[in-house]
Amino acid sequence: MRVDRIVLHIGTEKTGTSSIQHFLSGNRAALGADGIVYPLFTGPNGGSQWGFVAAVARRPWKSDIGARLEIRDQASASVYRKRLIDAIDQELAACPDRHTLLVSCEHFHSRLRKPGRVRALQKLLSRWSDKVEVILYLRRQDRVAVSLYSTRLKSGNPTPEVFPAIEGEQLPYYYDYECVYDTWCQVFGEEAVQACLYEQQADAEAGLIEDFCARVGIDITGKEFPRRVNQSLSEAGVLMLQELNQQWPRKPLSGPDPSREHLVARISRENPGRSYPATRAEAQAFYAHFTAGNARLAQRIFPGLGGEMFTGDFADYPATAPKESSGMRKQVRRRIKAWKALSATEQAGGVHRRLRSVRQQLERASAQLSSFVYRSASGPNGVRTGEMVKLPPVFLHVGLPKTATTTLQNSLFSHHSGICYLGKRSAWPAERHCYSDEIYAVLRPLFWQRSEPIRPHSLRSVLHAHSRQMGSEKPILGSWEGLGITPPMKFQQILRDAQDAMGDVRVIFTLRNPLKRLPSAYLHALKACAKLGTHHSLPAGRVFLPFDDWLDGAHRGIGKHDFRFDFDKNLRFATEFLGRDKVGVFLFEDMVEDRKAFFASVLRFMGIDHTEEEAIEDKHLNQALNAVQVDFLKTIDASDEERTQWLALPPRERTRHMDKLRDSGGDNKYGVVMTEAQRQLIADRSRSINRWLVEAYDLDLERHQYPL
């Protein structure tokens, strides 16, 4: 399988490569639709594509990368290389309009240090194209060293050095940009290597991604930008991880310790920023080793800069070494010891008790650390900020779609006097149908605009004020059914962030027999597309798709999250992460049989022991399509001209026309008549999660004829 070109993003390390890779991974299907293949095999879930490095390394089994890929010897290295080649061939074949293969890995910079290894990579890539374009971002060497220092702390190094010692004239390859540039030019040619300055784009992560996309030729329209990832640590974060690495050393040979890794990740998330663990004089002395080479390289590739590739401003560094904060160290040491002691205690218990207690341990220790961090923070002019307020339990009703979510939102959640409701409700005008613009603003970075920073203090303050306005100590609830079908990795991070930001988070899933839910979801997609002009489950520019094509899902492209079935990963994760007692699972069929009893069971899960009659309105709030409307959509979709004219109408005009068709068609609701093959496909994809639900939640799915 051949492509017109290969774009090779080689780093360097510490120049926002993780953010670029998360952007590419998160938009993999959209890129494929544009003819750009970002391989799934080597870089799932936003990861670096270091499989290519392992495939061309001389002895990959002696490296940490080889160990992660379970490469143990030459034989397994050969097997892995063949697997990689076969996987890339398959991914290219699945993209008929392909023209570009895009590979991103910062380890190309740090691990392939000899022309021979780069030539081995060139030979591997020649299978797919002879035209290779190399993109290389450069950052001032001292700043790279400081950022690398933070990374090494996160990785468990108890005493990392900030600036490596340099003796004689031999410069370390990692920082010798002139040598790095020459190595890649020697193999691919100077005309193929495009060097860029990281500092010019680093003020905003989106700016770096936009710059990268412009160089590759990626249209960013409609693409989702990730939150900042792999950020550097503030001074408080550095002190915390230094103490953690001393008191609780990482043991690489024994595998990762989930409890320790959770604490590291939490400290890193809560303490982003900059720290300067070296003096100004030390930074200047280190950087001085590279000024001559930088000047020569600047004359070659950035002639307009007059030989000054980077600024000479070192004002951010302290003039003298920062003093240790013994008070903070003592506080953090106590927290770590408590966390570690709880973890050790769990090793003596059974599996279920251990998981339950570890979860409780993480909650307590996380709360202790959060409290400490906020007590230690200072506002303007040195004024200390207050502790984050404690919220009542926060419930997230995450759907699924077509499980009477509109009825729950409009008839129960938004009316019941025992609930402090955040949204959604169709009559509320704020974005995402939130209770207010203020609530939407603090929830937006958590649920919808993940590239924005989450501000736990502001979030808790706003929700606390809303809770007091609605009546103190009521459980807080937000309902957005789209969250339940979010791609699993994104859902997992949302849930982690929600717990970190809001404290006691619990989740409500409403489910429905997939043999009934999926036909209903299909018709809902047609209805939404007819009125809004688009729906995520239909091809762009279409207003109708036969049910068989919609169910097959081939039009969604390679590597795309399958929202119809993959919600099971989110439900399983929520149960494992929060605990069985903090996840409520309720069945649509129970609501159809006895709405009042169904509402009462949801309220009991929320700790509310009464049902209010006025909150139960026995009416259907989400009208289905009728046969006249579906026939109309079929007709206009069959004509390019009519479809274009229809989509050019304002949404309000399309809605008005669809409503008229509904009135003319009466109550003749359209129904999908499934074939046996379609029923079998749905059953096969659903049995696993249904059986798990019976075991984990003791649900009587057989009575409602769920596929088992």
C-alpha positions in Angstrom: 0.0 0.0 0.0 1.6 3.3 -1.1 1.0 6.9 -0.3 2.1 10.2 -1.9 4.2 11.2 1.0 5.1 10.4 4.6 5.4 13.2 7.2 7.7 12.3 10.1 7.4 14.4 13.2 10.6 13.6 15.2 10.3 15.9 18.2 12.5 17.1 19.7 11.5 16.0 23.2 9.9 18.6 25.5 8.4 20.6 22.6 4.7 19.8 23.0 4.8 16.5 21.2 2.3 14.9 23.6 -0.3 17.6 22.8 0.3 17.2 19.1 -0.1 13.4 19.4 -3.3 13.7 21.5 -4.7 16.0 18.8 -3.8 13.6 16.1 -5.1 10.6 18.0 -8.4 12.3 19.0 -9.1 13.3 15.4 -7.9 10.1 13.7 -11.2 9.4 11.9 -11.5 12.9 10.7 -7.9 12.9 9.4 -8.6 9.6 7.6 -11.6 11.2 5.9 -9.2 13.9 4.7 -6.8 11.2 3.3 -4.2 11.4 6.2 -3.6 8.2 8.1 -2.3 8.5 11.6 -1.7 4.8 12.5 -3.7 3.4 15.3 -1.5 0.3 15.8 1.6 2.3 17.0 -0.1 5.2 18.8 -3.5 4.5 20.4 -5.1 6.8 23.0 -2.8 9.8 22.2 0.4 7.8 22.7 3.7 8.4 21.0 4.4 6.1 18.1 7.5 4.6 19.5 6.8 1.3 17.8 8.6 2.6 14.8 11.7 3.2 16.9 11.6 -0.3 18.3 11.2 -1.7 14.8 14.5 -0.2 13.6 16.6 -0.3 16.8 19.6 -2.5 16.9 18.8 -4.3 20.2 15.3 -3.1 21.2 15.0 -5.8 23.9 17.6 -4.0 25.9 15.5 -0.7 26.1 12.5 0.3 28.1 10.5 0.7 24.8 11.3 -2.9 23.9 10.2 -4.1 27.4 6.8 -2.3 27.0 6.3 -4.0 23.7 7.3 -7.4 25.1 10.3 -7.7 22.8 12.6 -10.1 24.5 15.1 -11.2 21.9 15.9 -11.0 18.2 13.1 -13.5 17.3 10.4 -11.5 19.1 11.8 -8.2 17.6 11.3 -9.7 14.1 7.8 -10.7 14.9 7.0 -7.3 16.2 8.4 -5.6 13.1 6.2 -7.8 10.9 3.1 -7.1 13.0 3.8 -3.3 12.6 4.2 -3.6 8.8 1.0 -5.7 8.4 -1.0 -3.3 10.7 0.1 -0.2 8.7 -0.7 -2.0 5.4 -4.2 -2.7 6.8 -4.8 0.8 8.0 -3.7 2.3 4.7 -5.9 -0.2 2.8 -8.9 0.9 4.9 -8.4 4.6 3.8 -9.2 4.5 0.0 -8.5 8.2 -0.5 -5.2 8.2 1.4 -2.4 10.4 0.3 -0.3 11.0 3.5 1.1 8.7 6.2 1.7 10.7 9.4 4.1 9.4 12.1 4.9 11.3 15.3 7.4 10.2 17.9 9.8 12.3 20.0 12.0 9.3 20.6 13.2 9.6 17.0 15.2 12.5 18.3 16.4 10.9 21.5 16.9 7.2 20.4 18.0 7.3 16.8 21.4 9.0 17.2 23.4 7.5 14.4 22.9 7.9 10.6 22.8 4.1 10.3 19.7 3.9 12.5 18.0 6.7 10.6 18.8 4.9 7.4 17.1 1.8 8.8 14.0 3.9 9.4 14.2 5.3 5.9 14.3 1.7 4.5 11.3 0.7 6.6 9.3 3.8 5.4 10.2 3.2 1.8 7.7 0.3 1.8 4.9 3.0 1.8 6.6 6.0 0.1 9.9 7.4 -1.2 9.0 10.9 -0.3 9.6 11.7 3.4 9.2 15.1 5.0 10.7 15.6 8.5 9.4 18.1 11.0 11.7 19.1 13.9 10.8 21.6 16.7 13.7 23.2 18.6 13.6 24.7 22.1 16.4 26.5 24.0 18.5 23.9 25.6 18.4 25.0 29.2 14.5 25.1 29.1 14.5 21.6 27.6 16.7 20.4 30.5 14.4 22.1 33.1 11.3 20.5 31.5 13.1 17.1 31.4 13.8 17.5 35.1 10.0 17.6 35.8 9.5 14.5 33.6 12.1 12.6 35.5 10.6 13.5 38.8 7.2 12.2 37.5 9.0 9.0 36.4 10.3 8.3 39.9 13.9 9.5 39.8 14.7 10.6 43.4 17.7 12.8 42.5 17.6 13.9 38.9 20.1 16.4 37.7 18.9 19.6 36.1 21.9 20.3 33.8 24.1 17.4 32.8 27.9 17.9 33.3 29.7 18.6 30.0 33.4 18.1 29.9 35.7 18.7 26.9 34.4 19.6 23.4 32.0 16.7 22.9 28.5 17.9 23.4 25.6 15.6 24.4 23.7 14.6 21.2 20.4 15.2 22.9 21.0 18.9 23.2 23.3 19.4 20.1 20.8 20.6 17.6 23.4 21.2 14.9 24.3 17.5 15.1 20.7 16.3 15.3 19.8 18.4 12.2 22.8 17.2 10.3 22.1 13.5 11.1 18.6 13.7 9.6 19.7 15.8 6.6 22.4 13.3 5.8 19.8 10.6 5.3 16.7 12.4 4.0 18.3 15.5 2.4 18.3 19.1 3.8 15.3 20.0 1.6 13.2 17.4 3.4 13.9 18.5 6.9 11.8 21.4 8.2 13.1 22.9 11.5 10.8 25.1 13.6 11.2 27.2 16.8 9.1 25.9 19.6 9.2 29.2 21.6 7.4 31.0 18.8 4.3 28.8 19.4 4.6 27.9 23.1 2.4 30.7 24.5 -0.7 28.6 23.7 -0.8 24.9 23.1 -3.4 25.5 20.4 -0.9 27.7 18.7 1.6 24.9 18.5 -1.0 22.5 17.2 -2.2 25.0 14.6 1.4 25.6 13.5 2.0 21.9 13.1 -1.2 21.4 11.1 -0.3 24.2 8.8 3.1 22.6 8.1 1.5 19.2 7.5 -1.5 20.5 5.5 -4.2 19.5 8.0 -7.5 21.4 7.9 -8.3 22.2 11.5 -12.0 23.0 10.8 -14.2 20.9 13.0 -11.2 19.2 14.7 -11.3 18.8 18.5 -8.3 20.3 20.4 -7.1 18.4 23.5 -6.5 19.8 26.9 -2.9 20.6 27.8 -1.0 17.4 28.5 2.3 16.6 30.1 2.7 20.0 31.7 5.7 21.1 33.7 5.5 21.3 37.5 5.2 24.3 39.8 7.6 24.7 42.7 5.1 23.1 45.0 4.7 20.1 42.6 8.4 19.7 42.4 8.7 19.6 46.2 5.9 17.1 46.5 7.4 14.7 44.0 10.9 15.0 45.4 9.5 13.9 48.7 7.4 11.2 47.2 10.4 9.7 45.3 12.4 9.7 48.5 9.7 8.2 50.8 8.1 5.9 48.3 10.7 5.0 45.6 9.5 3.5 42.3 10.5 -0.1 41.7 10.7 -0.5 37.9 11.4 -4.2 38.0 8.4 -5.0 40.0 6.0 -3.2 37.6 3.9 -0.1 38.2 2.1 0.5 41.6 -1.4 1.8 40.7 -1.7 3.6 44.0 1.6 5.4 43.7 1.0 6.2 40.0 -2.4 7.7 40.9 -0.8 10.0 43.5 1.9 11.1 41.0 -0.8 11.9 38.4 -2.8 13.8 40.9 0.1 15.9 42.1 1.0 16.6 38.5 -2.5 17.7 37.5 -3.0 19.9 40.5 0.4 21.6 40.3 1.0 22.7 36.7 3.3 25.7 36.2 7.0 26.4 36.1 9.8 25.9 38.6 13.4 26.8 38.2 15.5 24.4 40.2 18.8 26.1 39.2 20.3 29.5 39.4 20.5 32.0 36.6 24.3 31.6 36.5 24.0 27.8 36.2 21.5 28.0 33.4 23.6 30.5 31.5 26.7 28.4 32.0 24.9 25.3 30.6 23.5 27.2 27.6 26.9 28.7 26.8 28.1 25.3 25.6 25.6 25.4 22.7 25.6 29.1 21.6 28.3 28.6 18.9 26.5 25.6 17.3 23.1 27.3 17.6 24.5 30.4 15.8 25.9 28.3 12.9 22.6 26.4 12.6 20.6 29.6 12.7 22.7 31.0 9.8 21.8 28.0 7.7 18.1 27.5 8.5 16.9 30.8 10.0 19.0 33.5 8.2 16.6 36.2 9.1 17.4 35.8 12.8 21.0 37.1 12.5 22.5 34.1 14.2 20.4 34.4 17.3 18.2 31.3 17.2 16.9 31.8 20.8 16.6 34.8 23.1 19.2 35.4 25.7 16.8 36.3 28.5 17.4 34.3 31.7 15.4 36.6 34.0 13.0 33.8 35.0 15.8 32.0 36.9 16.5 33.0 40.5 19.7 34.8 41.2 20.4 32.4 44.1 19.4 28.9 44.9 15.8 28.6 46.2 15.4 27.8 49.8 13.8 24.5 50.8 10.3 24.7 52.3 10.7 22.4 55.3 7.1 23.1 56.4 5.7 21.9 53.1 8.0 18.9 53.0 6.8 17.8 56.5 3.1 18.2 55.5 3.6 16.3 52.3 5.6 13.6 54.0 2.7 12.9 56.4 0.2 12.7 53.5 2.5 10.2 51.6 3.0 8.1 54.7 -0.8 7.9 55.3 -1.4 7.0 51.6 1.4 4.4 51.7 0.3 2.8 54.9 -3.3 2.4 53.6 -1.9 0.8 50.4 0.2 -1.7 52.4 -2.7 -2.6 54.6 -4.7 -3.6 51.5 -2.2 -6.2 50.4 -3.3 -8.5 53.2 -7.0 -8.5 52.2 -9.0 -10.3 49.6 -9.4 -9.0 46.1 -12.8 -7.3 46.5 -12.0 -5.8 49.9 -8.6 -4.7 48.6 -10.1 -2.9 45.6 -12.8 -1.3 47.8 -10.3 -0.1 50.4 -7.8 1.2 47.9 -10.6 3.3 46.4 -11.4 4.6 49.8 -7.7 5.2 50.4 -7.3 7.2 47.2 -10.4 9.3 48.1 -9.1 10.2 51.6 -5.6 10.8 50.5 -6.7 12.8 47.5 -8.9 15.0 49.7 -6.0 15.5 52.2 -3.6 16.5 49.4 -6.2 18.8 47.8 -6.9 20.5 51.1 -3.1 21.0 51.7 -2.5 22.3 48.2 -5.2 24.9 48.5 -4.2 26.0 52.0 -0.6 26.4 50.7 -1.6 28.5 47.7 -1.2 32.2 47.8 -3.2 34.8 45.9 -2.2 38.3 44.8 0.1 40.2 47.2 0.7 37.0 49.2 -2.8 36.7 50.5 -3.7 33.0 51.1 -6.6 31.6 49.3 -9.2 29.6 51.2 -9.8 25.9 51.2 -12.2 24.5 48.5 -15.7 24.2 49.8 -17.1 20.8 50.4 -20.0 19.8 48.1 -22.8 17.4 48.7 -22.7 14.2 46.6 -22.6 15.1 42.9 -24.6 12.8 40.6 -24.0 12.6 36.8 -26.8 11.1 34.8 -25.0 10.1 31.6 -27.8 8.5 29.5 -27.8 6.6 27.2 -29.7 8.4 24.5 -33.2 7.0 23.8 -33.7 5.8 27.4 -36.3 8.4 28.3 -33.6 10.9 29.3 -35.8 13.9 28.1 -38.6 12.6 30.4 -36.2 12.3 33.3 -34.7 15.7 32.8 -37.9 17.7 32.2 -40.3 15.7 34.4 -38.3 14.6 37.4 -34.8 16.1 37.8 -35.6 19.7 37.1 -38.8 19.7 39.2 -38.0 17.7 42.3 -37.5 19.9 45.4 -34.9 17.4 46.8 -32.5 17.8 43.9 -30.1 20.7 43.2 -30.3 20.4 39.4 -27.6 21.8 37.0 -29.1 20.8 33.6 -30.0 19.8 31.1 -33.6 20.9 30.5 -34.8 21.7 27.0 -36.6 24.9 28.1 -33.5 26.4 29.6 -31.7 28.8 27.2 -28.1 28.5 28.5 -25.5 26.5 26.5 -26.1 22.8 26.8 -29.4 23.7 28.5 -27.6 24.3 31.8 -29.4 26.1 34.7 -27.4 29.3 34.0 -24.5 30.7 32.0 -22.4 30.7 35.1 -22.9 27.0 35.7 -22.1 26.3 32.0 -18.9 28.3 32.2 -17.5 26.2 35.1 -18.7 22.9 33.7 -17.5 23.6 30.2 -13.8 22.7 30.7 -14.8 19.5 32.5 -17.3 18.1 30.0 -17.2 19.8 26.7 -14.2 22.1 26.0 -11.5 19.8 27.3 -8.7 22.1 26.0 -9.6 24.7 28.6 -8.1 24.4 32.2 -10.4 23.1 34.9 -10.5 25.4 37.9 -11.7 23.3 40.9 -11.9 26.2 43.3 -14.2 28.2 41.0 -16.2 25.1 40.1 -16.9 24.2 43.7 -17.7 27.8 44.6 -20.3 28.2 41.9 -21.9 24.8 42.6 -21.9 25.5 46.3 -23.6 28.9 45.8 -26.2 27.2 43.5 -26.7 24.5 46.1 -27.3 27.1 48.9 -29.7 28.9 46.6 -31.7 25.7 46.0 -31.5 24.5 49.6 -28.3 23.3 51.4 -27.3 19.6 51.5 -29.4 18.6 48.6 -27.6 16.2 46.2 -26.4 17.9 43.1 -27.3 16.4 39.8 -26.4 17.1 36.1 -27.9 15.1 33.2 -26.3 15.0 29.8 -26.9 11.7 28.0 -24.1 12.4 25.5 -21.5 11.7 28.2 -22.4 8.1 28.3 -21.4 7.5 24.7 -18.2 9.5 24.9 -15.1 7.7 23.7 -13.8 5.5 26.6 -10.4 7.3 27.1 -12.1 10.7 27.2 -14.9 9.4 29.5 -12.3 8.0 31.9 -10.4 11.2 32.1 -13.7 13.2 32.6 -14.6 11.0 35.5 -11.2 11.3 37.1 -11.2 15.0 36.7 -14.8 15.3 38.0 -13.8 13.4 41.1 -10.7 15.5 41.6 -12.7 18.8 41.0 -16.0 18.0 42.8 -15.2 15.3 45.4 -17.9 12.7 45.9 -19.1 11.9 42.4 -21.6 9.2 41.5 -23.0 8.1 38.2 -26.4 7.1 36.9 -26.8 5.0 33.7 -30.2 4.4 32.1 -30.2 1.5 29.7 -32.6 -0.1 27.2 -32.8 -3.4 25.3 -30.5 -2.7 22.4 -32.9 -4.4 20.0 -35.3 -1.5 20.7 -32.8 1.2 21.6 -30.7 1.1 18.4 -33.7 1.4 16.0 -34.9 4.3 18.1 -31.5 5.9 18.1 -31.3 5.6 14.3 -34.6 7.4 13.9 -33.5 10.1 16.4 -30.4 10.6 14.3 -32.5 11.1 11.1 -34.7 13.6 13.0 -31.8 15.5 14.4 -30.0 15.7 11.0 -33.2 16.8 9.3 -33.6 19.8 11.7 -30.0 20.7 12.5 -28.4 19.7 9.2 -25.9 17.2 10.7 -25.6 14.4 13.2 -22.5 12.6 14.4 -23.7 9.2 13.3 -24.5 10.2 9.7 -22.1 11.1 6.8 -21.6 14.8 6.3 -24.0 16.3 3.8 -26.6 13.4 4.1 -30.1 13.6 5.6 -31.0 9.9 5.2 -29.2 6.6 5.5 -30.8 3.1 5.4 -30.8 1.4 8.8 -28.6 -1.4 7.5 -25.9 1.1 6.5 -26.3 3.0 9.7 -25.9 -0.2 11.8 -22.9 -1.4 9.8 -21.2 1.9 10.5 -18.6 1.6 7.7 -19.1 5.2 6.7 -17.7 6.3 10.1 -14.1 5.6 9.0 -11.1 3.8 10.6 -10.4 3.9 14.3 -13.7 5.7 15.1 -15.4 5.2 18.5 -18.6 3.1 18.0 -21.1 5.0 20.2 -23.8 2.4 19.6 -22.0 -0.4 21.6 -18.9 1.0 23.2 -20.7 2.6 26.1 -20.0 -0.7 28.0 -16.4 0.3 28.5 -17.6 3.5 30.2 -20.0 1.6 32.5 -17.4 -0.9 33.5 -14.8 1.8 34.2 -17.2 3.8 36.3 -18.0 0.7 38.4 -14.4 -0.1 38.8 -13.2 3.4 39.5 -16.0 4.7 41.7 -17.3 1.4 43.2 -20.5 -0.5 42.7 -22.3 1.5 45.4 -21.7 4.8 43.5 -23.0 3.7 40.1 -26.8 3.3 39.6 -28.0 1.3 36.6 -31.7 1.6 35.7 -33.8 0.1 32.9 -36.0 2.0 30.5 -38.4 -1.0 30.5 -39.0 -0.6 34.2 -40.1 3.0 33.6 -42.5 1.9 30.9 -44.1 -0.6 33.3 -44.4 1.7 36.4 -43.1 5.2 36.0 -43.7 6.2 39.6 -41.8 3.2 40.9 -39.0 3.8 38.5 -38.6 7.4 39.6 -38.7 6.3 43.2 -35.9 3.9 42.7 -33.7 6.6 41.1 -34.4 8.9 44.0 -33.6 6.2 46.5 -30.2 5.8 44.8 -29.7 9.5 45.3 -30.6 9.3 49.0 -34.0 10.9 48.5 -36.8 9.0 50.2 -39.9 10.6 48.7 -41.5 11.0 45.2 -43.4 14.2 44.5 -46.6 13.7 42.5 -46.2 17.0 40.6 -42.9 15.9 39.3 -44.4 13.0 37.4 -46.1 14.0 34.2 -47.2 11.1 32.1 -46.4 12.4 28.7 -43.9 11.7 26.0 -41.5 14.6 25.5 -39.5 13.4 22.5 -41.8 12.7 19.6 -40.8 10.1 17.0 -40.7 10.4 13.3 -43.7 9.3 11.3 -43.7 7.5 7.9 -44.5 10.8 6.0 -41.4 12.4 7.4 -39.1 9.5 6.7 -40.4 9.2 3.1 -39.6 12.9 2.7 -36.1 12.5 3.9 -35.5 9.5 1.5 -36.8 11.6 -1.4 -34.6 14.7 -0.9 -31.5 12.6 0.0 -31.8 10.8 -3.4 -31.3 14.1 -5.2 -28.1 16.1 -4.8 -29.9 19.3 -5.8 -32.8 18.9 -3.4 -30.5 17.8 -0.6 -28.3 20.9 -1.1 -31.3 23.2 -1.2 -32.7 21.6 2.0 -29.5 21.9 3.9 -29.2 25.5 2.9 -32.4 26.4 4.7 -32.1 27.9 8.2 -32.7 25.3 11.0 -35.9 27.0 12.1 -37.3 26.6 8.6 -36.4 23.0 8.4 -37.9 22.4 11.8 -41.1 24.1 10.7 -41.4 22.0 7.6 -40.8 18.7 9.5 -43.4 19.7 12.0 -46.0 20.2 9.2 -45.1 16.8 7.8 -45.6 15.3 11.2 -49.1 16.9 11.5 -50.1 15.7 8.1 -49.0 12.2 8.8 -50.9 11.9 12.0 -49.9 9.3 14.6 -48.6 6.8 12.0 -45.2 6.4 13.8 -42.5 5.0 11.6 -40.9 1.8 12.8 -37.8 0.0 11.7 -38.4 -3.6 10.6 -35.1 -5.4 11.4 -33.9 -8.4 9.5 -32.6 -11.5 11.3 -29.1 -10.6 10.4 -29.4 -7.2 11.9 -30.9 -8.7 15.1 -28.1 -11.2 15.3 -25.5 -8.4 14.9 -27.0 -6.4 17.7 -27.3 -9.5 19.9 -23.7 -10.6 19.3 -22.4 -7.1 20.1 -24.5 -6.8 23.3 -24.3 -10.2 25.1 -21.1 -9.5 26.9 -22.2 -6.3 28.6 -25.6 -7.8 29.4 -24.2 -10.8 31.1 -21.9 -8.6 33.1 -24.8 -6.4 34.1 -26.7 -9.5 35.4 -23.6 -10.5 37.5 -22.5 -7.1 38.7 -25.9 -5.4 39.3 -28.3 -8.4 39.6 -30.6 -7.0 36.9 -33.4 -9.1 35.6 -32.6 -8.5 31.9 -34.1 -11.8 30.8 -37.6 -10.6 31.7 -37.1 -7.7 29.3 -35.7 -10.0 26.6 -32.2 -8.5 26.5 -29.8 -10.6 24.4 -28.0 -12.9 26.9 
